[in-house]
């Protein structure tokens, strides 16, 4: 018996990415030439994605998937621990995958899970809504954790800060609308999207955490505060822009691409290009680590020369000299709650969850001199 064609086979034969194949087969956007080529190759290889959707709708296979960008990131490891703890208590196996923060790799893993008839999935998304639409339309139950997929087209903000585009889906469900309002922030609006993803999420209250951190630094006399962000930190950047107020010095809002090398380059470039800054809010623990290393390399003393607040409380933060002030979010609890949502899925759609953050003050912040 011949091996059944996979979505990756179609992508390779058509000379496009897996995400492009997913978009075409689910009716998403693509050029006429690309659409024609993908459909022709799918027909030639006898690839039938609709059968996957029927399988998922007709039977529950047991087990769940978990996709995160980076298993070496301490926060994602904590989130995975929470998912595994909940799954163990329910007697459910978990298929764990790392996307590397790459939407193409993420789409490939989604396709593999669909082909294995995995019907429930928890994900920290890297791709946009079009990457995720095929799985949801096929009948897979998806719960997003930490943040939601970006819309397929840029979100335009009308407010004190125009940060990178990303935001949550909004729908008719009140819980989804509440998360939508949280993520878009007061005074900011997103361009309407006609077909938002219908999936619950478990996220932290980024807005409150960032605002509390900026207010704390302001109280110490800091005026030139920078934000160091990465993929998935769009809400945090928007919250930072709101917290510092207009006009926002956009040179003090810097993004890396997600890798440790990129984070270090972003932190080092920020310190060197803006020696007048006196405080930095790092949007994640990889960025916080990069800021500490870059400051050390450039002989900047923390907190005498620069104060530092890091989003995420991880074990090494207390071991730094001085220990880092952090915005703690409950990573393990986030994973556990996401697993509870995906396990409870049924006729009644689960409600989205927003978890609190906490500013933990340590020794990495001091008064502006």
Secondary structure, DSSP 8 states (H G I E B T S, - for coil): ------HHHHHHHHTS-HHHHHHHHTT----HHHHHHHHHHHHHTT--HHHHHHHHHH-----EEEEES-TTSHHHHHHHHHHHHHHHHTT--EEEEE-TT-HHHHHHHHHHHHHTT--EEEE---S-HHHHHHHHHTT-EEEEESS----SS-----SS-----------SSHHHHHHHHHHH-TT------SS-----EEEE-HHHHHHHHHHHHHHTT--SEEEEE-TT-HHHHHHHHHHH-SS--GGGEEE--SSHHHHHHHHHHHHHH-TT--EEEESSHHHHHHHHHHHHHTT--TTTT-EEEEES--GGGGGSSS--EEEEE-HHHHHHHHHHHHHS-SSS----EEE-EEEE--SS-----
